[in-house]
Amino acid sequence: MQTEVQIVRVLRNIYDPEIPVNIYDLGLIYEVNVLDEGKVTILMTLTSPGCPMADELIQEIHEGVKDVEGVKEVEVKLTFNPSWNKDMMSEEAKLELGFL
């Protein structure tokens, strides 16, 4: 559980290049799974399927999560089902962007 908390901290420090909100509070992270052998899988989406910064964003996730103690392998899986929408954002993110 502690590893997952540390991973979420890392994800909260990675920002979508087009929106000034971190990818976790933006609702782009659907799942974080930590297996006993140090493998982490992250299921995520993007704000749009054609995001030109997708590769850089995924690389930043890999680099940040790999630095968490106990993490030996990171796999990021992209999905567009369900499609991202503003309802997936945290209340804090909605407030920051003026949606509340």
Jmol script that loads the backbone (N, CA, C; Angstrom):
load data "model"
ATOM      1  N   MET A   1       0.826  -1.199   0.000  1.00  0.00           N
ATOM      2  CA  MET A   1       0.000   0.000   0.000  1.00  0.00           C
ATOM      3  C   MET A   1       0.866   1.258   0.000  1.00  0.00           C
ATOM      4  N   GLN A   2       1.962   1.239   0.733  1.00  0.00           N
ATOM      5  CA  GLN A   2       2.852   2.399   0.805  1.00  0.00           C
ATOM      6  C   GLN A   2       3.436   2.718  -0.566  1.00  0.00           C
ATOM      7  N   THR A   3       3.767   1.678  -1.326  1.00  0.00           N
ATOM      8  CA  THR A   3       4.309   1.895  -2.663  1.00  0.00           C
ATOM      9  C   THR A   3       3.284   2.606  -3.537  1.00  0.00           C
ATOM     10  N   GLU A   4       2.029   2.206  -3.447  1.00  0.00           N
ATOM     11  CA  GLU A   4       0.988   2.846  -4.250  1.00  0.00           C
ATOM     12  C   GLU A   4       0.837   4.326  -3.875  1.00  0.00           C
ATOM     13  N   VAL A   5       0.923   4.635  -2.605  1.00  0.00           N
ATOM     14  CA  VAL A   5       0.841   6.028  -2.149  1.00  0.00           C
ATOM     15  C   VAL A   5       1.986   6.843  -2.746  1.00  0.00           C
ATOM     16  N   GLN A   6       3.182   6.271  -2.755  1.00  0.00           N
ATOM     17  CA  GLN A   6       4.338   6.962  -3.331  1.00  0.00           C
ATOM     18  C   GLN A   6       4.172   7.152  -4.840  1.00  0.00           C
ATOM     19  N   ILE A   7       3.601   6.162  -5.514  1.00  0.00           N
ATOM     20  CA  ILE A   7       3.373   6.262  -6.953  1.00  0.00           C
ATOM     21  C   ILE A   7       2.377   7.385  -7.246  1.00  0.00           C
ATOM     22  N   VAL A   8       1.318   7.459  -6.454  1.00  0.00           N
ATOM     23  CA  VAL A   8       0.327   8.520  -6.650  1.00  0.00           C
ATOM     24  C   VAL A   8       0.982   9.883  -6.444  1.00  0.00           C
ATOM     25  N   ARG A   9       1.889   9.997  -5.490  1.00  0.00           N
ATOM     26  CA  ARG A   9       2.614  11.262  -5.283  1.00  0.00           C
ATOM     27  C   ARG A   9       3.401  11.641  -6.540  1.00  0.00           C
ATOM     28  N   VAL A  10       4.054  10.650  -7.129  1.00  0.00           N
ATOM     29  CA  VAL A  10       4.807  10.888  -8.365  1.00  0.00           C
ATOM     30  C   VAL A  10       3.861  11.363  -9.461  1.00  0.00           C
ATOM     31  N   LEU A  11       2.730  10.665  -9.621  1.00  0.00           N
ATOM     32  CA  LEU A  11       1.776  11.011 -10.674  1.00  0.00           C
ATOM     33  C   LEU A  11       1.185  12.399 -10.478  1.00  0.00           C
ATOM     34  N   ARG A  12       1.066  12.809  -9.225  1.00  0.00           N
ATOM     35  CA  ARG A  12       0.547  14.155  -8.945  1.00  0.00           C
ATOM     36  C   ARG A  12       1.568  15.245  -9.237  1.00  0.00           C
ATOM     37  N   ASN A  13       2.779  14.858  -9.579  1.00  0.00           N
ATOM     38  CA  ASN A  13       3.808  15.828  -9.952  1.00  0.00           C
ATOM     39  C   ASN A  13       4.086  15.817 -11.451  1.00  0.00           C
ATOM     40  N   ILE A  14       3.263  15.091 -12.196  1.00  0.00           N
ATOM     41  CA  ILE A  14       3.386  15.055 -13.654  1.00  0.00           C
ATOM     42  C   ILE A  14       2.171  15.777 -14.217  1.00  0.00           C
ATOM     43  N   TYR A  15       2.439  16.776 -15.041  1.00  0.00           N
ATOM     44  CA  TYR A  15       1.362  17.623 -15.544  1.00  0.00           C
ATOM     45  C   TYR A  15       1.095  17.375 -17.022  1.00  0.00           C
ATOM     46  N   ASP A  16      -0.181  17.423 -17.371  1.00  0.00           N
ATOM     47  CA  ASP A  16      -0.568  17.370 -18.764  1.00  0.00           C
ATOM     48  C   ASP A  16       0.050  18.586 -19.436  1.00  0.00           C
ATOM     49  N   PRO A  17       0.699  18.411 -20.580  1.00  0.00           N
ATOM     50  CA  PRO A  17       1.369  19.551 -21.201  1.00  0.00           C
ATOM     51  C   PRO A  17       0.425  20.652 -21.697  1.00  0.00           C
ATOM     52  N   GLU A  18      -0.854  20.335 -21.863  1.00  0.00           N
ATOM     53  CA  GLU A  18      -1.781  21.325 -22.389  1.00  0.00           C
ATOM     54  C   GLU A  18      -2.708  21.923 -21.328  1.00  0.00           C
ATOM     55  N   ILE A  19      -2.802  21.260 -20.177  1.00  0.00           N
ATOM     56  CA  ILE A  19      -3.707  21.703 -19.110  1.00  0.00           C
ATOM     57  C   ILE A  19      -2.892  21.801 -17.824  1.00  0.00           C
ATOM     58  N   PRO A  20      -2.957  22.905 -17.101  1.00  0.00           N
ATOM     59  CA  PRO A  20      -2.118  23.079 -15.918  1.00  0.00           C
ATOM     60  C   PRO A  20      -2.616  22.316 -14.679  1.00  0.00           C
ATOM     61  N   VAL A  21      -2.896  21.020 -14.855  1.00  0.00           N
ATOM     62  CA  VAL A  21      -3.347  20.161 -13.754  1.00  0.00           C
ATOM     63  C   VAL A  21      -2.588  18.850 -13.875  1.00  0.00           C
ATOM     64  N   ASN A  22      -2.249  18.250 -12.738  1.00  0.00           N
ATOM     65  CA  ASN A  22      -1.515  16.991 -12.791  1.00  0.00           C
ATOM     66  C   ASN A  22      -2.395  15.872 -13.358  1.00  0.00           C
ATOM     67  N   ILE A  23      -1.745  14.855 -13.916  1.00  0.00           N
ATOM     68  CA  ILE A  23      -2.474  13.805 -14.622  1.00  0.00           C
ATOM     69  C   ILE A  23      -3.356  12.966 -13.702  1.00  0.00           C
ATOM     70  N   TYR A  24      -3.012  12.884 -12.424  1.00  0.00           N
ATOM     71  CA  TYR A  24      -3.823  12.099 -11.489  1.00  0.00           C
ATOM     72  C   TYR A  24      -5.139  12.825 -11.195  1.00  0.00           C
ATOM     73  N   ASP A  25      -5.053  14.090 -10.823  1.00  0.00           N
ATOM     74  CA  ASP A  25      -6.261  14.853 -10.511  1.00  0.00           C
ATOM     75  C   ASP A  25      -7.075  15.180 -11.760  1.00  0.00           C
ATOM     76  N   LEU A  26      -6.422  15.163 -12.902  1.00  0.00           N
ATOM     77  CA  LEU A  26      -7.118  15.377 -14.162  1.00  0.00           C
ATOM     78  C   LEU A  26      -8.005  14.177 -14.511  1.00  0.00           C
ATOM     79  N   GLY A  27      -7.732  13.039 -13.865  1.00  0.00           N
ATOM     80  CA  GLY A  27      -8.533  11.842 -14.100  1.00  0.00           C
ATOM     81  C   GLY A  27      -8.013  10.974 -15.228  1.00  0.00           C
ATOM     82  N   LEU A  28      -6.760  11.178 -15.613  1.00  0.00           N
ATOM     83  CA  LEU A  28      -6.190  10.389 -16.695  1.00  0.00           C
ATOM     84  C   LEU A  28      -5.724   9.012 -16.234  1.00  0.00           C
ATOM     85  N   ILE A  29      -5.531   8.837 -14.937  1.00  0.00           N
ATOM     86  CA  ILE A  29      -5.077   7.551 -14.406  1.00  0.00           C
ATOM     87  C   ILE A  29      -6.294   6.752 -13.971  1.00  0.00           C
ATOM     88  N   TYR A  30      -6.514   5.630 -14.637  1.00  0.00           N
ATOM     89  CA  TYR A  30      -7.664   4.780 -14.314  1.00  0.00           C
ATOM     90  C   TYR A  30      -7.323   3.734 -13.253  1.00  0.00           C
ATOM     91  N   GLU A  31      -6.120   3.168 -13.312  1.00  0.00           N
ATOM     92  CA  GLU A  31      -5.715   2.133 -12.355  1.00  0.00           C
ATOM     93  C   GLU A  31      -4.213   2.202 -12.094  1.00  0.00           C
ATOM     94  N   VAL A  32      -3.839   1.892 -10.858  1.00  0.00           N
ATOM     95  CA  VAL A  32      -2.445   1.674 -10.490  1.00  0.00           C
ATOM     96  C   VAL A  32      -2.406   0.333  -9.780  1.00  0.00           C
ATOM     97  N   ASN A  33      -1.688  -0.620 -10.361  1.00  0.00           N
ATOM     98  CA  ASN A  33      -1.583  -1.954  -9.764  1.00  0.00           C
ATOM     99  C   ASN A  33      -0.128  -2.226  -9.422  1.00  0.00           C
ATOM    100  N   VAL A  34       0.112  -2.598  -8.155  1.00  0.00           N
ATOM    101  CA  VAL A  34       1.449  -2.914  -7.686  1.00  0.00           C
ATOM    102  C   VAL A  34       1.469  -4.402  -7.339  1.00  0.00           C
ATOM    103  N   LEU A  35       2.316  -5.149  -8.044  1.00  0.00           N
ATOM    104  CA  LEU A  35       2.450  -6.575  -7.773  1.00  0.00           C
ATOM    105  C   LEU A  35       3.607  -6.808  -6.813  1.00  0.00           C
ATOM    106  N   ASP A  36       3.573  -7.945  -6.120  1.00  0.00           N
ATOM    107  CA  ASP A  36       4.569  -8.242  -5.091  1.00  0.00           C
ATOM    108  C   ASP A  36       6.006  -8.218  -5.601  1.00  0.00           C
ATOM    109  N   GLU A  37       6.220  -8.617  -6.832  1.00  0.00           N
ATOM    110  CA  GLU A  37       7.586  -8.695  -7.348  1.00  0.00           C
ATOM    111  C   GLU A  37       8.131  -7.359  -7.855  1.00  0.00           C
ATOM    112  N   GLY A  38       7.441  -6.271  -7.553  1.00  0.00           N
ATOM    113  CA  GLY A  38       7.934  -4.949  -7.911  1.00  0.00           C
ATOM    114  C   GLY A  38       7.490  -4.453  -9.275  1.00  0.00           C
ATOM    115  N   LYS A  39       6.555  -5.157  -9.891  1.00  0.00           N
ATOM    116  CA  LYS A  39       6.034  -4.706 -11.177  1.00  0.00           C
ATOM    117  C   LYS A  39       4.835  -3.804 -10.931  1.00  0.00           C
ATOM    118  N   VAL A  40       4.795  -2.695 -11.648  1.00  0.00           N
ATOM    119  CA  VAL A  40       3.695  -1.733 -11.552  1.00  0.00           C
ATOM    120  C   VAL A  40       3.068  -1.602 -12.931  1.00  0.00           C
ATOM    121  N   THR A  41       1.743  -1.726 -12.972  1.00  0.00           N
ATOM    122  CA  THR A  41       1.027  -1.454 -14.213  1.00  0.00           C
ATOM    123  C   THR A  41       0.108  -0.263 -13.970  1.00  0.00           C
ATOM    124  N   ILE A  42       0.100   0.627 -14.925  1.00  0.00           N
ATOM    125  CA  ILE A  42      -0.729   1.820 -14.846  1.00  0.00           C
ATOM    126  C   ILE A  42      -1.607   1.849 -16.086  1.00  0.00           C
ATOM    127  N   LEU A  43      -2.912   1.896 -15.858  1.00  0.00           N
ATOM    128  CA  LEU A  43      -3.870   2.024 -16.951  1.00  0.00           C
ATOM    129  C   LEU A  43      -4.304   3.475 -16.986  1.00  0.00           C
ATOM    130  N   MET A  44      -4.145   4.082 -18.143  1.00  0.00           N
ATOM    131  CA  MET A  44      -4.440   5.514 -18.234  1.00  0.00           C
ATOM    132  C   MET A  44      -5.022   5.851 -19.594  1.00  0.00           C
ATOM    133  N   THR A  45      -5.482   7.073 -19.699  1.00  0.00           N
ATOM    134  CA  THR A  45      -5.971   7.603 -20.958  1.00  0.00           C
ATOM    135  C   THR A  45      -5.318   8.951 -21.200  1.00  0.00           C
ATOM    136  N   LEU A  46      -5.698   9.578 -22.277  1.00  0.00           N
ATOM    137  CA  LEU A  46      -5.238  10.923 -22.604  1.00  0.00           C
ATOM    138  C   LEU A  46      -6.468  11.802 -22.801  1.00  0.00           C
ATOM    139  N   THR A  47      -6.283  13.099 -22.741  1.00  0.00           N
ATOM    140  CA  THR A  47      -7.425  13.987 -22.938  1.00  0.00           C
ATOM    141  C   THR A  47      -7.958  13.890 -24.358  1.00  0.00           C
ATOM    142  N   SER A  48      -7.092  13.508 -25.306  1.00  0.00           N
ATOM    143  CA  SER A  48      -7.541  13.269 -26.682  1.00  0.00           C
ATOM    144  C   SER A  48      -6.657  12.193 -27.303  1.00  0.00           C
ATOM    145  N   PRO A  49      -7.235  11.332 -28.140  1.00  0.00           N
ATOM    146  CA  PRO A  49      -6.449  10.254 -28.752  1.00  0.00           C
ATOM    147  C   PRO A  49      -5.274  10.758 -29.590  1.00  0.00           C
ATOM    148  N   GLY A  50      -5.357  11.948 -30.121  1.00  0.00           N
ATOM    149  CA  GLY A  50      -4.290  12.486 -30.960  1.00  0.00           C
ATOM    150  C   GLY A  50      -3.293  13.347 -30.220  1.00  0.00           C
ATOM    151  N   CYS A  51      -3.200  13.202 -28.922  1.00  0.00           N
ATOM    152  CA  CYS A  51      -2.300  14.035 -28.115  1.00  0.00           C
ATOM    153  C   CYS A  51      -0.870  13.939 -28.647  1.00  0.00           C
ATOM    154  N   PRO A  52      -0.298  15.066 -29.080  1.00  0.00           N
ATOM    155  CA  PRO A  52       1.057  15.033 -29.645  1.00  0.00           C
ATOM    156  C   PRO A  52       2.149  14.791 -28.602  1.00  0.00           C
ATOM    157  N   MET A  53       1.816  14.929 -27.342  1.00  0.00           N
ATOM    158  CA  MET A  53       2.797  14.754 -26.268  1.00  0.00           C
ATOM    159  C   MET A  53       2.673  13.401 -25.570  1.00  0.00           C
ATOM    160  N   ALA A  54       1.926  12.480 -26.131  1.00  0.00           N
ATOM    161  CA  ALA A  54       1.661  11.190 -25.481  1.00  0.00           C
ATOM    162  C   ALA A  54       2.946  10.444 -25.134  1.00  0.00           C
ATOM    163  N   ASP A  55       3.866  10.337 -26.069  1.00  0.00           N
ATOM    164  CA  ASP A  55       5.103   9.595 -25.817  1.00  0.00           C
ATOM    165  C   ASP A  55       5.919  10.216 -24.695  1.00  0.00           C
ATOM    166  N   GLU A  56       6.010  11.539 -24.688  1.00  0.00           N
ATOM    167  CA  GLU A  56       6.774  12.220 -23.646  1.00  0.00           C
ATOM    168  C   GLU A  56       6.115  12.046 -22.276  1.00  0.00           C
ATOM    169  N   LEU A  57       4.803  12.102 -22.246  1.00  0.00           N
ATOM    170  CA  LEU A  57       4.065  11.934 -21.002  1.00  0.00           C
ATOM    171  C   LEU A  57       4.269  10.525 -20.440  1.00  0.00           C
ATOM    172  N   ILE A  58       4.176   9.531 -21.288  1.00  0.00           N
ATOM    173  CA  ILE A  58       4.376   8.141 -20.865  1.00  0.00           C
ATOM    174  C   ILE A  58       5.811   7.934 -20.390  1.00  0.00           C
ATOM    175  N   GLN A  59       6.763   8.527 -21.074  1.00  0.00           N
ATOM    176  CA  GLN A  59       8.164   8.422 -20.656  1.00  0.00           C
ATOM    177  C   GLN A  59       8.374   9.055 -19.284  1.00  0.00           C
ATOM    178  N   GLU A  60       7.747  10.193 -19.052  1.00  0.00           N
ATOM    179  CA  GLU A  60       7.863  10.858 -17.749  1.00  0.00           C
ATOM    180  C   GLU A  60       7.268   9.991 -16.638  1.00  0.00           C
ATOM    181  N   ILE A  61       6.172   9.313 -16.927  1.00  0.00           N
ATOM    182  CA  ILE A  61       5.566   8.397 -15.955  1.00  0.00           C
ATOM    183  C   ILE A  61       6.531   7.260 -15.655  1.00  0.00           C
ATOM    184  N   HIS A  62       7.081   6.647 -16.707  1.00  0.00           N
ATOM    185  CA  HIS A  62       8.046   5.554 -16.526  1.00  0.00           C
ATOM    186  C   HIS A  62       9.198   5.988 -15.632  1.00  0.00           C
ATOM    187  N   GLU A  63       9.802   7.107 -15.970  1.00  0.00           N
ATOM    188  CA  GLU A  63      10.974   7.577 -15.230  1.00  0.00           C
ATOM    189  C   GLU A  63      10.643   7.887 -13.775  1.00  0.00           C
ATOM    190  N   GLY A  64       9.526   8.552 -13.541  1.00  0.00           N
ATOM    191  CA  GLY A  64       9.159   8.917 -12.173  1.00  0.00           C
ATOM    192  C   GLY A  64       8.788   7.727 -11.318  1.00  0.00           C
ATOM    193  N   VAL A  65       7.970   6.829 -11.846  1.00  0.00           N
ATOM    194  CA  VAL A  65       7.509   5.674 -11.067  1.00  0.00           C
ATOM    195  C   VAL A  65       8.651   4.687 -10.841  1.00  0.00           C
ATOM    196  N   LYS A  66       9.547   4.559 -11.809  1.00  0.00           N
ATOM    197  CA  LYS A  66      10.685   3.640 -11.672  1.00  0.00           C
ATOM    198  C   LYS A  66      11.586   4.035 -10.493  1.00  0.00           C
ATOM    199  N   ASP A  67      11.573   5.320 -10.132  1.00  0.00           N
ATOM    200  CA  ASP A  67      12.396   5.805  -9.017  1.00  0.00           C
ATOM    201  C   ASP A  67      11.792   5.510  -7.646  1.00  0.00           C
ATOM    202  N   VAL A  68      10.547   5.041  -7.601  1.00  0.00           N
ATOM    203  CA  VAL A  68       9.917   4.710  -6.316  1.00  0.00           C
ATOM    204  C   VAL A  68      10.570   3.448  -5.754  1.00  0.00           C
ATOM    205  N   GLU A  69      10.887   3.495  -4.482  1.00  0.00           N
ATOM    206  CA  GLU A  69      11.543   2.361  -3.831  1.00  0.00           C
ATOM    207  C   GLU A  69      10.714   1.080  -3.991  1.00  0.00           C
ATOM    208  N   GLY A  70      11.381   0.020  -4.407  1.00  0.00           N
ATOM    209  CA  GLY A  70      10.726  -1.276  -4.563  1.00  0.00           C
ATOM    210  C   GLY A  70      10.162  -1.532  -5.955  1.00  0.00           C
ATOM    211  N   VAL A  71      10.113  -0.515  -6.785  1.00  0.00           N
ATOM    212  CA  VAL A  71       9.585  -0.683  -8.143  1.00  0.00           C
ATOM    213  C   VAL A  71      10.720  -1.138  -9.050  1.00  0.00           C
ATOM    214  N   LYS A  72      10.487  -2.276  -9.714  1.00  0.00           N
ATOM    215  CA  LYS A  72      11.503  -2.828 -10.603  1.00  0.00           C
ATOM    216  C   LYS A  72      11.115  -2.703 -12.070  1.00  0.00           C
ATOM    217  N   GLU A  73       9.821  -2.655 -12.335  1.00  0.00           N
ATOM    218  CA  GLU A  73       9.345  -2.609 -13.715  1.00  0.00           C
ATOM    219  C   GLU A  73       8.066  -1.785 -13.768  1.00  0.00           C
ATOM    220  N   VAL A  74       7.935  -0.980 -14.808  1.00  0.00           N
ATOM    221  CA  VAL A  74       6.753  -0.135 -14.980  1.00  0.00           C
ATOM    222  C   VAL A  74       6.177  -0.393 -16.371  1.00  0.00           C
ATOM    223  N   GLU A  75       4.884  -0.656 -16.415  1.00  0.00           N
ATOM    224  CA  GLU A  75       4.187  -0.816 -17.677  1.00  0.00           C
ATOM    225  C   GLU A  75       3.017   0.154 -17.695  1.00  0.00           C
ATOM    226  N   VAL A  76       2.973   0.996 -18.712  1.00  0.00           N
ATOM    227  CA  VAL A  76       1.889   1.960 -18.867  1.00  0.00           C
ATOM    228  C   VAL A  76       1.049   1.503 -20.050  1.00  0.00           C
ATOM    229  N   LYS A  77      -0.228   1.297 -19.791  1.00  0.00           N
ATOM    230  CA  LYS A  77      -1.157   0.878 -20.840  1.00  0.00           C
ATOM    231  C   LYS A  77      -2.124   2.018 -21.114  1.00  0.00           C
ATOM    232  N   LEU A  78      -2.280   2.354 -22.392  1.00  0.00           N
ATOM    233  CA  LEU A  78      -3.224   3.386 -22.793  1.00  0.00           C
ATOM    234  C   LEU A  78      -4.555   2.763 -23.182  1.00  0.00           C
ATOM    235  N   THR A  79      -5.622   3.426 -22.792  1.00  0.00           N
ATOM    236  CA  THR A  79      -6.952   3.021 -23.206  1.00  0.00           C
ATOM    237  C   THR A  79      -7.761   4.277 -23.510  1.00  0.00           C
ATOM    238  N   PHE A  80      -8.724   4.135 -24.357  1.00  0.00           N
ATOM    239  CA  PHE A  80      -9.630   5.247 -24.626  1.00  0.00           C
ATOM    240  C   PHE A  80     -11.068   4.815 -24.345  1.00  0.00           C
ATOM    241  N   ASN A  81     -11.189   3.799 -23.509  1.00  0.00           N
ATOM    242  CA  ASN A  81     -12.496   3.290 -23.121  1.00  0.00           C
ATOM    243  C   ASN A  81     -12.534   3.149 -21.608  1.00  0.00           C
ATOM    244  N   PRO A  82     -13.225   3.983 -20.909  1.00  0.00           N
ATOM    245  CA  PRO A  82     -14.078   5.052 -21.407  1.00  0.00           C
ATOM    246  C   PRO A  82     -13.244   6.261 -21.825  1.00  0.00           C
ATOM    247  N   SER A  83     -13.806   7.044 -22.688  1.00  0.00           N
ATOM    248  CA  SER A  83     -13.153   8.278 -23.118  1.00  0.00           C
ATOM    249  C   SER A  83     -13.097   9.252 -21.954  1.00  0.00           C
ATOM    250  N   TRP A  84     -12.005  10.010 -21.892  1.00  0.00           N
ATOM    251  CA  TRP A  84     -11.862  10.995 -20.823  1.00  0.00           C
ATOM    252  C   TRP A  84     -12.863  12.129 -21.027  1.00  0.00           C
ATOM    253  N   ASN A  85     -13.386  12.621 -19.904  1.00  0.00           N
ATOM    254  CA  ASN A  85     -14.210  13.826 -19.932  1.00  0.00           C
ATOM    255  C   ASN A  85     -14.006  14.574 -18.623  1.00  0.00           C
ATOM    256  N   LYS A  86     -14.451  15.795 -18.555  1.00  0.00           N
ATOM    257  CA  LYS A  86     -14.167  16.641 -17.382  1.00  0.00           C
ATOM    258  C   LYS A  86     -14.776  16.114 -16.093  1.00  0.00           C
ATOM    259  N   ASP A  87     -15.768  15.235 -16.177  1.00  0.00           N
ATOM    260  CA  ASP A  87     -16.352  14.663 -14.972  1.00  0.00           C
ATOM    261  C   ASP A  87     -15.380  13.736 -14.240  1.00  0.00           C
ATOM    262  N   MET A  88     -14.312  13.310 -14.902  1.00  0.00           N
ATOM    263  CA  MET A  88     -13.315  12.419 -14.306  1.00  0.00           C
ATOM    264  C   MET A  88     -12.310  13.167 -13.440  1.00  0.00           C
ATOM    265  N   MET A  89     -12.323  14.487 -13.512  1.00  0.00           N
ATOM    266  CA  MET A  89     -11.380  15.282 -12.741  1.00  0.00           C
ATOM    267  C   MET A  89     -11.768  15.303 -11.264  1.00  0.00           C
ATOM    268  N   SER A  90     -10.768  15.462 -10.410  1.00  0.00           N
ATOM    269  CA  SER A  90     -11.031  15.628  -8.985  1.00  0.00           C
ATOM    270  C   SER A  90     -11.720  16.977  -8.771  1.00  0.00           C
ATOM    271  N   GLU A  91     -12.357  17.129  -7.628  1.00  0.00           N
ATOM    272  CA  GLU A  91     -13.001  18.405  -7.300  1.00  0.00           C
ATOM    273  C   GLU A  91     -11.984  19.540  -7.292  1.00  0.00           C
ATOM    274  N   GLU A  92     -10.782  19.241  -6.791  1.00  0.00           N
ATOM    275  CA  GLU A  92      -9.717  20.240  -6.747  1.00  0.00           C
ATOM    276  C   GLU A  92      -9.348  20.706  -8.155  1.00  0.00           C
ATOM    277  N   ALA A  93      -9.243  19.767  -9.085  1.00  0.00           N
ATOM    278  CA  ALA A  93      -8.898  20.111 -10.468  1.00  0.00           C
ATOM    279  C   ALA A  93     -10.013  20.934 -11.113  1.00  0.00           C
ATOM    280  N   LYS A  94     -11.252  20.544 -10.861  1.00  0.00           N
ATOM    281  CA  LYS A  94     -12.385  21.294 -11.421  1.00  0.00           C
ATOM    282  C   LYS A  94     -12.389  22.726 -10.889  1.00  0.00           C
ATOM    283  N   LEU A  95     -12.114  22.878  -9.608  1.00  0.00           N
ATOM    284  CA  LEU A  95     -12.067  24.197  -9.001  1.00  0.00           C
ATOM    285  C   LEU A  95     -10.930  25.030  -9.612  1.00  0.00           C
ATOM    286  N   GLU A  96      -9.766  24.404  -9.761  1.00  0.00           N
ATOM    287  CA  GLU A  96      -8.599  25.093 -10.313  1.00  0.00           C
ATOM    288  C   GLU A  96      -8.850  25.577 -11.736  1.00  0.00           C
ATOM    289  N   LEU A  97      -9.607  24.802 -12.511  1.00  0.00           N
ATOM    290  CA  LEU A  97      -9.878  25.157 -13.908  1.00  0.00           C
ATOM    291  C   LEU A  97     -11.158  25.963 -14.088  1.00  0.00           C
ATOM    292  N   GLY A  98     -11.856  26.241 -12.968  1.00  0.00           N
ATOM    293  CA  GLY A  98     -13.043  27.063 -13.020  1.00  0.00           C
ATOM    294  C   GLY A  98     -14.299  26.341 -13.450  1.00  0.00           C
ATOM    295  N   PHE A  99     -14.340  25.013 -13.272  1.00  0.00           N
ATOM    296  CA  PHE A  99     -15.527  24.237 -13.625  1.00  0.00           C
ATOM    297  C   PHE A  99     -16.538  24.166 -12.485  1.00  0.00           C
ATOM    298  N   LEU A 100     -16.177  24.662 -11.307  1.00  0.00           N
ATOM    299  CA  LEU A 100     -17.106  24.669 -10.158  1.00  0.00           C
ATOM    300  C   LEU A 100     -17.507  26.075  -9.825  1.00  0.00           C
TER     301      LEU A 100
END
end "model"
wireframe off; spacefill off
backbone 0.3
color backbone group
